[in-house]
Structures are given as structure tokens and as C-alpha cells.
Amino acid sequence: MIHGLFSYELFGQTFWITTTHVAIFIVMLIILAFAVAARIAIKHASEYPTGFQNVVELIVEMLDGMVEKSMGVNAKKFRNYIGTIFIFIFISNISGLFGLRPPTADYGVTLPLGLITFGLIQYNNIKYNKFGAFTGLFKPLPFLFPINLIGEIAVPFSLSLRLFGNVLSGTVMMSLIYSLLSKVAIGWPGFLHIYFDVFSGAIQTYVFCMLTMVFVSDKMPSSSE
């Protein structure tokens, strides 16, 4: 269901711009427009927030609270990253409401998200545990090293496949409904969009971010500042 729009040649290779690239670009424009508007609203903030300022502060407080509850004293170090991927994934998941094919229904989008998170996990593992990041793979017993190694390597694939599979299933279901019931698919599919795009999209966003925080916190000492 991913369609190539046009191709170009670079270093003897053919690259395609697909519907996923366009959807990501639109999502980025939405986030950028919101960020600029939020910056202006906060710059001219009033003591008693109303309207858009209230929405911005509510979102920031919600994200800060979520990170702080999960990561405790380490929250300040990661709230920008968690907040960024939360907003990006959530907007991507609900983009089906705007007639787009959700970018997160493409494994080429969710895998890089998983790999970035994996890099963050291992960076903090080495930073705080030093050589223990490697010796820990042999605990509690040395012969468990292969299992522990597979468990570490599986993290980005687990994160990315969970998000990809759930969003793709909703996208496929809505496509089938529109294609098979096109003559009677007027109005009522909107209720299904509420579930597949909004409810399920929010749940998958929360799960991805929560697991990211759990995996990162597991590699850090709880008392670090």
C-alpha cells in the first residue's frame, strides 16, 4: 500500500520518494507549525493561561509528569527526547484522520525509531556501568550469555515491530472497510477511526515511550543526578 511518487538518481542508485516520505513531511510541518505557535504563545504568556497557551502548558505538564513518574531523578535528562518521540509518533498514528497513510505503518519508519532508542539505551549503559555493561551479559551465570545478548539485540526489533504491527493492522482494516463497503461506508467508519487512529494510536504511543523509559532507567543508577 506504499506507492512510489517519483524517483531520482544519486551515485548510480535509484531512490524513490514514496507516500510515506510525503506523510512524514506533512507530519513534520504540523509539528513545526505547532512548535512555532507554542513558542509565540509562551513568549507572550499571561499569568492566568487561556486558550492556546492553556493547551500548550497542559501538554508540557502531561509529558513532564509522565517522564518524571517513570524515570524519577533522571527525568530531566530525557524529557526532551521522550516528549519529541511521543508527539511525533502520536501525530503520525492519528494522521489517518487527515486522509494520510500513517508513517508508522511503514517499518522503514518504526525501525529507525527503535534503533535510536536502542542507541540511547546502550549509550547510558556504557556511560554509567562502564565495563559492567559487557560483564553483565554473563550474569547471573556465564552460560546465559547468548540469551542475554539476544535479549539486548531484540529490544529495537521488539519496539519497532509492536508499533508497526498495531498501526498497520488498523490501516489495513480501514482500507478493507472502505474498499469492500464503499457504497455504504458513509459516516459510520468515523467511529472506527476513533478507535484505530485515536485510541489505539494513543495507546501505542504511550507503550513505545513507556518501554523506552523503562529500558533506559534499567541501565542507570536510580540515584544519579
PyMOL commands that set and color helices and strands:
alter all, ss='L'
color gray80, all
select helices_A, chain A and resi 19-43+51-98+103-105+107-129+132-138+142-180+189-218
alter helices_A, ss='H'
color red, helices_A
select strands_A, chain A and resi 4-10+13-18
alter strands_A, ss='S'
color yellow, strands_A
deselect
rebuild
show_as cartoon
